[in-house]
Amino acid sequence: MIRIIALIASIVLPLWNMPLIVRIIKRKSSEDISVLWAVGVWICLALILPAGLTSTDFVFKTYTLTNSTIFTAVMIVVLIYRHNRRK
């Protein structure tokens, strides 16, 4: 039961980034999000990704893949809307 709860949490937790993406797109601005923070988090996730993908722990593997994928979307949206602000 603990593994099932952890697996569900490993999928749901990264989904909390989706409202951030939606908010940035609706406002057409990411100026309240630090680019340094977004890139720093993404770099850390990229460095963790190989360990997650090669792990035998299915929960860790799922969380690493889900979080890396969704946070990549966050970083891209932050960078796109930061770039558009300067035009």
LINJOKA-V265733 format. One record per pair of residues at least 6 apart in sequence whose C-alpha atoms are under 8 Angstrom apart, sorted by the first residue. I is the first residue (numbers start at 1). J is the second residue. If there is no record, write none. Layout:
# LINJOKA-V265733
I;J + I;J
This chain:
# LINJOKA-V265733
3;59 + 6;59 + 7;58 + 7;59 + 7;62 + 7;63 + 10;59 + 10;60 + 10;62 + 10;63 + 10;66 + 11;62 + 11;63 + 11;66 + 13;67 + 14;63 + 14;66 + 14;67 + 14;70 + 14;71 + 15;70 + 17;70 + 17;71 + 17;74 + 18;70 + 18;74 + 20;74 + 21;73 + 21;74 + 21;77 + 24;30 + 24;77 + 24;78 + 24;81 + 25;77 + 25;81 + 28;81 + 29;78 + 29;81 + 29;82 + 29;85 + 30;77 + 30;78 + 30;79 + 30;81 + 30;82 + 31;82 + 33;78 + 35;75 + 35;78 + 35;79 + 38;74 + 38;75 + 38;78 + 39;75 + 42;68 + 42;71 + 42;72 + 42;75 + 45;64 + 45;67 + 45;68 + 46;68 + 48;64 + 49;64 + 49;65 + 49;68 + 52;60 + 52;61 + 52;62 + 52;64 + 52;65 + 53;61 + 53;64 + 53;65 + 54;61 + 55;61
